[in-house]
């Protein structure tokens, strides 16, 4: 059995394996849309999963625009998907 951590995703507890990238945890939890594009508000999801495309941006512990594919989950981490304000330049 693998070790797990509990993170907060959009205010809800989520238990995920240690070493999981935040983006993978969100996708595995089935949370869609992952985020919205800053221009036009189109739904987005991680594309490259290696830090190049920036479609995995999330807020981690109050720090916006973190690349979720490059950040590993940690116990107590607070993650917010950037879906609020779709189309207004904040997502």
For each residue, the residues with C-beta under 8 A, 3 or more apart:
1:
2: 17 18
3: 17 18
4: 15 16 17 18
5: 15 16 17 18 73 74 75 76 77
6: 13 14 15 75 76
7: 13 14 16 22 25 73 74 75 76 77 78 79
8: 11 12 13 14 76 77 78 79
9: 12 13 14 25 26 29 31 79 80 81
10: 31 79 80 81
11: 8
12: 8 9
13: 6 7 8 9
14: 6 7 8 9 25 29
15: 4 5 6
16: 4 5 7 20 25 28 73
17: 2 3 4 5 20
18: 2 3 4 5 72 73
19: 72 73
20: 16 17 24 25 28 72 73
21: 24 25 49 68 69 70 71 72 73
22: 7 25 26 56 58 60 66 68 69 71 72 73 77 79
23: 26 27 34 46 49 56 58 67 68 69
24: 20 21 27 28 49 69
25: 7 9 14 16 20 21 22 28 29 73 79
26: 9 22 23 29 31 34 58 68 79 81
27: 23 24 30 31 34 45 46
28: 16 20 24 25
29: 9 14 25 26
30: 27
31: 9 10 26 27 34 81
32: 43 45
33: 36 43 44 45 81 83
34: 23 26 27 31 43 44 45 46 55 56 81 83
35: 43 44 45 55 56 57 58 81 82 83 91
36: 33 41 42 43 44 82 83 86 87 91
37: 40 41 42 43 44 91
38: 89 90 91
39: 87 89
40: 37 87
41: 36 37 86 87 88 91
42: 36 37
43: 32 33 34 35 36 37
44: 33 34 35 36 37 55
45: 27 32 33 34 35 55 56
46: 23 27 34 49 53 55 56 68 69
47: 53 55 56
48: 51 52 53 55 69
49: 21 23 24 46 56 69
50: 69
51: 48 67 69 70
52: 48
53: 46 47 48 56
54: 57 67
55: 34 35 44 45 46 47 48
56: 22 23 34 35 45 46 47 49 53 67 68 69
57: 35 54 64 65 66 67 68 82
58: 22 23 26 35 66 68 79 80 81 82
59: 62 63 64 65 66 79 80 82
60: 22 63 66 68 71 77 78 79
61: 77 78
62: 59 78
63: 59 60 66
64: 57 59 82
65: 57 59 82
66: 22 57 58 59 60 63 70 71
67: 23 51 54 56 57 70 71
68: 21 22 23 26 46 56 57 58 60 71 79
69: 21 22 23 24 46 48 49 50 51 56
70: 21 51 66 67
71: 21 22 60 66 67 68
72: 18 19 20 21 22
73: 5 7 16 18 19 20 21 22 25 77
74: 5 7 77
75: 5 6 7
76: 5 6 7 8
77: 5 7 8 22 60 61 73 74
78: 7 8 60 61 62
79: 7 8 9 10 22 25 26 58 59 60 68
80: 9 10 58 59
81: 9 10 26 31 33 34 35 58
82: 35 36 57 58 59 64 65 90 91
83: 33 34 35 36 86 91
84: 90 91
85: 88 89 90 91
86: 36 41 83 91
87: 36 39 40 41 91
88: 41 85 91
89: 38 39 85
90: 38 82 84 85
91: 35 36 37 38 41 82 83 84 85 86 87 88
